[in-house]
């Protein structure tokens, strides 16, 4: 017996008797939610850190804000196009069923138009006010996320590795926005972000595996995962992250404070992943998730602070 769950019907007109200001306020809230604000904030932070590391003490505030705005627009456009493409599957998952499209608060054409406008506008802003390299990289990031990662989610669990590529790009975009080339420093920043994502995403996918399966998304670990496999994968990536997180210090982007912080946080992330591998429970998966959410902002803030402190002593 097969069960089909339909998304909510699209009803985006103003309801009779609904105050115009309330309708407009809800619409603006929904537009804002398309950008996925928590991700947008993390993008802002990591772009800013990449820029601070690349500017070598000669901070051009206007360029920084233009870079942050441009990249956030591209990231928001990626998210909106993703939600446009996945509106049917979002309607089948508890965690996404109240998003503007499956809930019927916005129209499909509206979300797609906003996504393309934000992404193109962000790339044009970067090209006009920052530099062409950053604009091209941002455009490539959008294309990989919207045209490769998003469709692949319905076909192969390999999509997670593809999705980690655009997820790792914000600090690199900040680095190039400061006029730096794609060099070993950029690769170190990319690797830090790339490997951080896997235990984080694996924990989320394990927690919501029934939701993903109901929506037809082929995300690891699947609805009936082999015992310990998801935790072992998280552990493997946490092991890789530990030495890679020290590379920015070895390259001179951070000092001893950063190195100690990276080592302590890396060990904590690894320990949480090992405990998840030993006993795959909701508690252990959430522990990995919470450690990951502490890890990233603390380590990038420490890297930026240590770098600026080092410049002050030169």
Buried (B, 14 or more C-beta within 10 A) or exposed (E): EEEEEEBBEBEBEEEEEEEEEEBEEBBEEBBEBBBBEEBBEBBBBBBBBBBBBBBEEEEBEEBBEBBBBBBBBBBBBBBBBBBBBBBBBBBBBEEBBEBBBBBBBBBEEBBBEBBBBBBBBBBBBBBEBBBEBBBBBBBBBBBBBBEBBBEBBBEEBEBBBBBBBBBBBBBBBBBBBBBBEEEEBBBBBBBBBBBBBBBBBBBBBBBBBEBBBBBEBBBBBBEEBEEBBBBBBBBBBBBBBBBBBBBBBEBEBBBEBBBEBBBEBBEBBBBBBBBBBEEBEEEBBBBBBEBBEEBBBBBBBBBBBBBEEBEEEE
